Amino acid sequence: MIRLKGIEYKYEDNLALKDIDLEIKEGERVVLLGNNGSGKSTLLKLLAGLIFSKSGEYYFNKNRITKKYLKENAKSFRKELAILFQSPDSMLFNDSVRNEIAFSLMQFDMQRDIEDLAKEFGIEHLLDRNPLKLSGGEKQKVALCAIFSTQPKVLILDEPMANLDPKSTGWLIDFLYEKKDLTTIISTHNLSLALELGSRAVVMDSTHKIIYDGDIKELFNNKSILLQANLMHKHRHNHNDIFHTHFHIHSW
């Protein structure tokens, strides 16, 4: 479904992605891991067709994704592949939740019952509210409902739990579990959530390369990779007034 070959990307003179080779099959649940600045968000933007590399190739459903291709096929591409950013504020701009969902449907000439969609996401009581005046978790649900209304086959989520409370985080994990046929690519640096989000881990480090691609459970036993990616850290602990220091793989 997705294939990247020899991808390199720079922001002016700053390297963001280096020698990226990656294949993702339909139905896979991929967790993209790495510290801040490793290139996770850049990779997701490239997969979503928001930026384009000057070297390397990107294929989606056997079509090479370029500026020219997207100019001619943007509607079909964006209907099948949707992205939700860490901050939903950048995606919300209508005066009501109802109109936010309706706008998304209109872009793809689709007709679906907005009330039913809202109920699926637990936001039916918010339909007449201004989405920009909602809580962080509510905004996330509204943005997800809007992009999911087009029934995409691939869902890309960039640090989706970063601004969510525990209840909203639990809701999102349950929601993703229920979508059995959905291909998901989810970035996070929170290892405590990674096992809930997928079975395959793709890890990037400060060199902006992929340094691990494999079973997510095996990753947790690979101390060298975790240290290289800055996903394992050491700090002092207080146990019954006795301080000691050792490595941890949990996130703060």
C-alpha positions in Angstrom: 0.0 0.0 0.0 2.8 2.4 1.0 6.4 2.3 -0.1 9.2 4.8 0.5 12.5 4.3 -1.2 15.7 6.4 -0.5 13.7 9.4 0.9 15.7 12.4 2.0 14.2 15.7 3.1 15.7 19.0 4.3 14.3 22.2 5.7 16.6 24.6 3.9 20.0 23.3 5.1 18.6 21.3 8.1 18.3 17.6 7.5 15.0 16.1 8.6 14.9 12.6 6.9 17.8 10.5 5.7 17.8 7.3 3.7 14.2 6.4 4.5 13.1 3.0 3.2 9.7 1.9 4.4 6.9 -0.4 3.3 3.5 -0.6 5.0 0.9 -3.1 4.0 -2.9 -2.7 4.1 -4.3 -3.2 7.6 -1.0 -2.8 9.4 -0.9 -0.9 12.7 2.5 1.0 12.8 3.8 2.9 15.7 6.4 5.6 14.8 8.7 6.1 17.7 11.5 8.6 18.3 12.5 11.6 20.4 11.5 15.1 19.5 13.4 16.3 16.5 14.1 12.8 15.1 11.9 13.5 12.0 8.6 11.7 12.9 6.3 14.6 12.1 8.2 15.3 8.8 7.8 11.7 7.8 4.1 11.8 8.5 3.7 15.1 6.5 5.4 13.5 3.6 3.2 10.4 3.7 0.1 12.8 3.8 1.3 14.5 0.7 1.9 17.9 2.4 5.6 18.0 1.6 7.7 16.4 -1.1 11.2 15.1 -1.0 13.8 16.1 -3.6 15.4 12.7 -3.6 13.8 9.3 -3.3 10.4 7.9 -4.2 7.0 7.6 -2.5 4.4 5.2 -3.8 0.8 4.9 -2.5 -1.3 2.1 -4.0 1.4 1.7 -6.7 1.0 5.4 -7.7 4.1 7.5 -7.4 3.2 10.5 -5.2 4.5 13.8 -6.6 3.3 17.4 -6.7 2.0 16.7 -10.2 0.2 13.6 -9.3 -1.5 15.2 -6.3 -2.5 18.2 -8.4 -4.4 15.8 -10.7 -5.6 13.3 -8.1 -5.8 15.2 -4.8 -9.5 14.3 -4.1 -9.0 10.5 -4.4 -5.7 10.5 -2.5 -7.0 12.6 0.4 -10.2 10.6 0.6 -8.2 7.4 1.2 -5.5 8.8 3.4 -6.2 11.2 6.3 -4.0 12.9 8.8 -4.8 14.3 12.3 -2.2 16.7 13.7 -1.2 16.9 17.3 -3.0 20.2 17.7 -6.5 20.1 16.2 -6.8 23.9 16.3 -5.0 24.0 12.9 -7.7 21.8 11.4 -10.9 23.5 12.8 -12.2 26.7 11.2 -16.0 26.5 10.8 -18.5 28.2 13.1 -20.0 25.0 14.4 -19.2 21.4 14.8 -22.0 20.5 12.5 -20.6 22.7 9.7 -17.1 21.3 10.4 -18.3 17.8 9.6 -20.5 19.0 6.7 -17.5 20.8 5.1 -15.4 17.7 5.1 -18.2 15.7 3.4 -18.8 18.4 0.9 -15.1 18.4 -0.2 -15.6 14.8 -1.4 -19.2 15.1 -2.6 -20.4 12.7 0.0 -23.7 12.5 1.9 -23.8 10.9 5.3 -26.0 11.5 8.3 -24.2 14.0 10.5 -26.1 13.1 13.6 -25.1 9.4 13.3 -21.5 10.4 12.7 -21.5 12.6 15.8 -23.0 9.9 17.9 -20.2 7.5 16.9 -17.7 10.0 18.3 -19.7 11.0 21.3 -20.0 14.6 20.2 -23.7 14.8 19.2 -24.3 17.3 22.1 -21.6 19.6 20.6 -23.0 19.9 17.1 -24.1 23.5 17.5 -21.1 24.6 19.5 -18.1 26.6 18.1 -15.3 23.9 17.8 -12.6 26.4 18.7 -14.2 27.0 22.1 -14.2 23.3 23.1 -11.8 21.5 25.3 -8.7 19.9 23.9 -10.2 16.4 24.0 -13.4 17.6 22.4 -11.5 19.3 19.6 -9.6 16.2 18.9 -12.9 14.2 18.6 -14.4 16.8 16.3 -11.4 16.9 14.0 -11.2 13.1 14.0 -14.9 12.8 13.2 -14.5 15.3 10.3 -11.7 13.5 8.6 -13.1 10.1 9.4 -16.5 11.0 7.8 -14.9 10.3 4.4 -14.1 6.7 5.5 -10.3 6.8 4.8 -8.4 3.5 4.4 -5.3 5.0 6.1 -5.3 7.1 9.2 -2.1 9.0 10.2 -2.0 10.4 13.7 0.8 12.7 14.9 1.2 12.5 18.7 -2.6 12.1 19.1 -2.6 11.7 22.9 -0.2 14.6 23.7 -3.0 16.9 24.7 -5.6 14.4 25.9 -6.7 13.6 29.4 -6.7 9.9 30.5 -10.4 9.5 29.7 -10.1 10.8 26.2 -6.9 8.8 25.6 -8.8 5.6 26.6 -11.6 6.5 24.3 -9.2 7.0 21.3 -7.5 3.7 22.0 -10.9 1.9 22.1 -12.0 3.7 18.9 -8.9 2.5 17.0 -9.3 -1.1 18.3 -12.8 -1.2 16.8 -11.6 -0.2 13.3 -10.3 -3.6 12.3 -9.6 -2.9 8.6 -8.0 0.5 9.1 -4.3 1.0 8.4 -2.9 3.3 11.0 0.5 5.1 11.3 0.7 6.7 14.7 3.7 8.7 16.0 4.5 9.0 19.7 7.5 9.2 22.1 5.4 7.7 24.9 6.4 4.1 25.2 3.8 3.4 27.8 1.1 3.9 25.1 3.0 2.3 22.2 1.9 -1.3 22.9 -1.8 -0.1 22.8 -1.4 1.5 19.4 0.1 -1.2 17.2 2.2 -4.4 16.8 4.9 -3.0 14.6 7.4 -0.3 15.7 9.4 2.0 13.4 12.1 3.8 15.4 13.9 7.0 14.3 16.9 8.6 16.0 18.7 11.9 16.0 20.4 11.1 12.7 16.9 11.2 11.1 17.2 7.6 10.0 15.1 4.5 10.8 17.2 2.4 13.2 14.6 -0.3 14.0 11.6 -1.8 12.1 10.0 -4.8 13.6 7.9 -6.3 16.4 7.1 -3.7 19.1 7.4 -6.2 21.9 10.9 -7.2 20.9 11.8 -3.5 20.8 11.2 -3.3 24.5 14.0 -5.9 25.1 16.4 -4.1 22.8 18.3 -1.8 25.2 20.8 -0.6 22.6 18.1 0.7 20.2 16.1 2.3 23.0 19.2 4.1 24.2 20.2 5.2 20.7 16.8 6.6 20.1 16.7 8.3 23.5 13.6 6.3 24.4 15.3 5.0 27.5 16.4 7.3 30.2 18.0 7.3 33.7 16.9 9.3 36.7 16.8 9.1 40.5 14.0 7.4 42.3 12.9 7.8 45.9 11.8 4.4 47.4 11.0 4.7 51.1 13.5 7.6 51.5 16.2 5.6 49.7 17.4 7.1 46.4 18.7 5.1 43.6 19.2 5.5 39.9 18.5 3.1 37.0 17.2 3.1 33.4 13.5 3.4 32.6 11.5 3.2 29.4 8.4 4.9 30.6 7.5 8.4 29.6 7.0 11.3 32.0 
